[in-house]
Amino acid sequence: MRGLKLLFLIFIFYILLLLYFVQEENGFSEPKHEFFGVLKYNGRFYKYGENGEIYATASLSDAAKNGFVSCVTLDDLQISKEEFEGIEKISSVIRSQYTSEVCLNKRVVIMLKGIMLYFHEWGSLSEYFDDIESVFPYLIPRTRVELSDNGKLVILRGGWKWQSTIYSQQ
């Protein structure tokens, strides 16, 4: 009787092992995606992979931790090819500690303290963003800045903290 129970347990184990290997061969396991960033679309946050394909919903903490992209066009749960190339060029800007949102179609980077940075070229933004990070602590909240193609910052509204208060009193 004891030998029969042992034989039955070995048989069940063999069947389960066989089912596991058949499942792996048929590809029943979930596809694995490499996390690339967070996208805001229609008021919700989504994760997208290295090819621009949306594969899961993201939490608000994911968006706050990594920064997120908005104002994009989607084609069947995929970011359009042109826009994804732009995202790849400015991925370091999106993941910066000072960036909260990048609006692609409007070419605006919304930074902490409500600072809005307008830019014209993807290359100039990625090239000169280190300079912008170095002056970030000196910008007044809700300042609007434009980045020219040669790296010059133009203050559209707001200003710098180091501006003398003597002028404002006169």
C-alpha positions in Angstrom: 0.0 0.0 0.0 2.8 2.4 0.9 4.6 1.7 -2.3 1.4 2.4 -4.3 1.1 5.9 -2.6 4.8 6.6 -3.4 4.3 5.5 -7.1 1.2 7.7 -7.3 3.0 10.8 -5.9 5.9 10.3 -8.4 3.4 10.0 -11.2 1.6 13.3 -10.2 5.0 15.0 -9.9 6.0 13.8 -13.4 2.8 15.0 -14.9 3.1 18.5 -13.3 6.7 18.7 -14.5 5.7 17.8 -18.0 2.9 20.4 -18.0 5.4 23.1 -16.8 7.8 22.4 -19.7 4.9 22.3 -22.3 3.6 25.6 -21.0 7.1 27.2 -21.4 7.5 25.9 -25.0 4.1 27.2 -26.0 4.8 30.7 -24.7 2.0 30.9 -22.2 4.2 33.0 -19.9 3.6 36.8 -19.9 5.8 38.8 -22.3 8.5 40.7 -20.5 8.9 44.4 -21.3 11.8 46.7 -20.5 10.6 49.8 -18.7 11.5 53.0 -20.6 9.2 55.7 -19.2 5.8 56.9 -18.1 3.2 58.5 -20.4 0.2 60.5 -19.6 -2.7 60.0 -22.0 -6.3 61.0 -21.5 -5.8 61.7 -17.8 -4.2 58.3 -17.0 -0.6 57.2 -16.6 0.9 54.3 -18.6 4.3 52.6 -18.8 5.9 52.3 -22.2 8.8 50.0 -23.2 12.0 50.5 -25.2 10.1 50.3 -28.5 7.4 52.8 -27.5 4.7 50.3 -26.9 2.3 50.8 -23.9 2.2 47.7 -21.8 0.8 48.6 -18.4 -0.8 51.3 -16.3 1.6 53.3 -14.0 1.0 54.6 -10.6 1.3 58.3 -9.6 4.4 57.5 -7.7 6.0 56.1 -10.9 5.2 59.4 -12.7 6.5 61.5 -9.8 9.7 59.5 -9.5 10.7 59.4 -13.2 8.9 62.4 -14.8 6.5 61.7 -17.6 5.7 62.5 -21.2 2.4 64.0 -22.4 0.9 65.5 -25.6 1.7 62.5 -27.8 -0.2 60.7 -30.5 -0.8 57.0 -30.2 -1.2 54.4 -32.9 -2.7 51.1 -31.6 -1.1 51.5 -28.1 2.2 52.6 -29.6 3.8 56.0 -29.5 4.3 57.3 -33.0 7.8 56.7 -34.5 8.8 60.4 -34.8 7.7 61.3 -31.3 9.5 58.2 -29.8 12.7 59.2 -31.5 12.3 62.6 -29.8 11.7 60.9 -26.5 14.9 58.8 -26.9 16.9 62.0 -27.6 15.7 63.7 -24.4 15.4 60.7 -22.1 18.0 62.2 -19.7 15.9 65.4 -19.5 12.8 63.4 -18.7 14.5 61.5 -15.9 16.1 64.7 -14.4 15.4 65.5 -10.8 14.0 68.9 -11.8 11.6 67.7 -14.6 8.1 66.8 -13.8 6.5 66.7 -17.3 7.6 67.0 -21.0 4.8 68.0 -23.4 6.1 66.8 -26.8 3.8 68.5 -29.3 4.0 71.9 -27.6 7.8 71.4 -27.0 7.6 72.5 -23.3 9.4 71.1 -20.3 7.5 71.7 -17.1 9.9 71.7 -14.2 9.6 71.9 -10.5 8.4 75.2 -9.0 6.1 75.6 -12.0 9.0 76.7 -14.3 8.2 76.3 -17.9 11.0 75.8 -20.4 10.2 76.2 -24.1 12.5 74.8 -26.7 12.7 74.4 -30.5 15.1 71.6 -31.2 15.5 68.2 -29.5 19.2 68.3 -29.8 19.6 71.8 -28.2 17.5 70.7 -25.2 19.6 67.6 -24.5 22.8 69.4 -25.2 22.2 72.4 -22.9 20.0 70.9 -20.2 23.0 70.6 -17.8 23.3 74.4 -17.9 19.7 74.8 -17.2 20.0 72.5 -14.2 22.9 74.6 -12.8 20.8 77.8 -12.9 17.6 76.1 -11.7 18.0 77.0 -8.0 18.2 80.7 -8.9 15.0 80.8 -10.9 11.9 82.3 -9.3 8.8 80.0 -9.2 6.5 80.2 -12.3 9.2 81.6 -14.5 8.9 81.1 -18.2 12.1 80.5 -20.0 12.9 79.9 -23.7 16.0 78.0 -24.8 17.4 79.1 -28.1 19.1 76.8 -30.5 22.5 78.1 -29.5 21.9 77.5 -25.7 21.0 81.0 -24.6 18.2 81.3 -22.0 15.7 84.1 -22.6 13.4 84.9 -19.6 9.9 85.4 -20.9 8.2 86.0 -17.5 9.6 85.9 -14.0 13.3 86.3 -13.2 16.3 85.4 -11.1 16.6 85.3 -7.3 19.8 87.2 -7.4 18.2 90.3 -8.9 18.6 93.2 -6.5 15.6 94.2 -4.5 16.7 97.9 -4.6 15.3 98.2 -8.1 11.9 96.9 -7.1 11.7 99.5 -4.3 12.2 102.5 -6.6 
